[in-house]
Amino acid sequence: MSKNLRLHSFLVLLLVALSSIAVAKPNVHYQLSMPMPQTHYFEVAFKVDNFRGQQAEVQMPVWAPGSYLVREFAGHVEGVKVTAQNGQELTFRKKDKATWVVNTKGNHSFTFSYKVYAYELSVRTSFIDASHAYINGTSVFMYLKGHKDLPIKLAITPAEGWSTISTAMDAGKEKNTFTAKDYDELADSPIEIGNQTVFDFTASGVKHTVAMYGQSNYDIPSLQVDMKKIVEQETAVFGGNPNEGSHYLFIVHNIENPGGGLEHKKSTTLQAERWQYGTDSGYKRFLSLVAHEYFHLWNVKRIRPEALGPFDYQHENYTSLLWVAEGVTTYYDDLLLLRSGAYTQEQYLSKLAATITRVENQPGSRVQSLASSSFDAWIKGYRTDENSYNSTISYYTKGVVVAALLDAIIIDGSKGKYKLDDVMKSLYQHYLKTGKGYDEALVKSTVEKYAKQNLDQFFADVIHGTKTIDYKKYFAAVGMNLTDAGLQAKKSPSLGVYFSNSGNDVVVRTVVRGGAGWNDGLNVHDEILAVDGVRMTMDNYKSVLSRMESGKAIDVLINRDGLLQTIKVTPQPMQTHQYKFSEMDKSTKQQEKLKAIWLAKND
């Protein structure tokens, strides 16, 4: 080899070496331990190797995807310490509420150690006590800013006496170790640690594991059968299961005061009232929750508004389409139980009518649009106050109503050829092809495609407006009569308030917009002591108020902030709705056909 050739080869090798150093990415490892679970602390050691730079920023998320509220998880962090590989302690500073800046001093490896206080047992936070531990990733694990895409290794040291770790992450080579392809997967994989009961069932080509924490009266064989039905019904809607050939995990907390569920890509966390499995209504409530969170496997975790992925963990992620993500999903909760045979047609229609009633009786439905309800979830939906009933509407409940209307519109417009299932399947195919989320234009155009009609006015009035909906017209098209018995009912005079249901004191909980109390000055937290000189308690309030007359002023003695005062209130009837489905007196063959398509059970 000539001298010039040798020099050329050396330079090439040098450039390759330098290039590899320049593009080499850090490695991250997490060690999670819980040596004193009764104190409610997790201990985390976040190790970074092969880091290049004089400063590293480590961040804690401020919210949990699927729960649209800034929760400030960094507020539970303490005992931060940073050490280099040689044991040297490194300095750091707080840059903002959830960011720590580490001075690496040229060290390529360092460990960021900290403790997290965790004593809120909800599906969106983390918890540990002497009986078990639950980790929701965003509230425990930090990440290296700019490097959320790095593959992750997690090692867990359970508390003494705990033998079981349940998570959807893949197991590592060593005992109690797990891997995730990136931080998003770690954050999206809740972990249950303790001595929980575990059982399995297979449905739609997926092994499903159920991890049950807490004393309860559930029956495993029944759950295996009924949860399998739900999985298969939902897979049929979308034409395929994204976890086919893999696995899925249900973490279930059986507790006294449950708080719903939260969806993840390969798992979900559910909270159930511990004894609810023993009654028909309680058991079906649990199955409805299963149906809701599992439906999110497609709708939210794959099909999603554009804003919801990739996640910005430091700020709110705004979208006006949570009514699609949550409302449509909630619509399918009960519809799928009807299809699987858990509900009769009468039971299903009764629940749908009750939802319509709830929406129409809430004054906020005339104030806040469905799109605004979605967008303002961060500041209103998850931060309710005494006036929320008057000023807001839930994108869950009104979303159910709108989903039912869209289903009816599609079935009617296509003469029974299509239904809302086809829209959801189409949106799923869009995700599989593009990997991208949807905007309102795509949702609207997809619905119009299957409904065979323009829906500009519907979206303007119902999604972005607050007009009263002509329910009768839409449901008549699919063979059902919807009537409002509340319009014909005799209206008794009312104070226009709702009372707190705790204790025997009559305390105002809600003052209804436009009612007597609203107009004449009753306030939330007022304790009503007497009406026209007659002492009033929760035991006799109905009797006392029954003597009121519409338009005739009464003296209401109240305790407000420890001071007694009398307010003159003029009772007036309070308009309430009471919707009910019934068979049509005369229905066409087409209407009967469309009703059968809408309310069909799947064997």
PyMOL commands that set and color helices and strands:
alter all, ss='L'
color gray80, all
select helices_A, chain A and resi 3-23+37-39+73-76+137-139+183-187+220-238+276-278+280-295+322-340+345-361+363-366+370-378+388-391+397-413+420-434+440-451+456-463+471-476+485-488+516-520+541-545+589-598
alter helices_A, ss='H'
color red, helices_A
select strands_A, chain A and resi 27-33+41-49+55-59+77-84+89-90+92-96+99-103+110-117+127-128+133-135+143-144+152-157+164-167+170-171+177-180+191-194+197-203+206-213+247-255+261-263+267-273+480-484+493-494+497-499+508-511+527-531+534-535+554-560+563-569+572-573+579-583
alter strands_A, ss='S'
color yellow, strands_A
deselect
rebuild
show_as cartoon
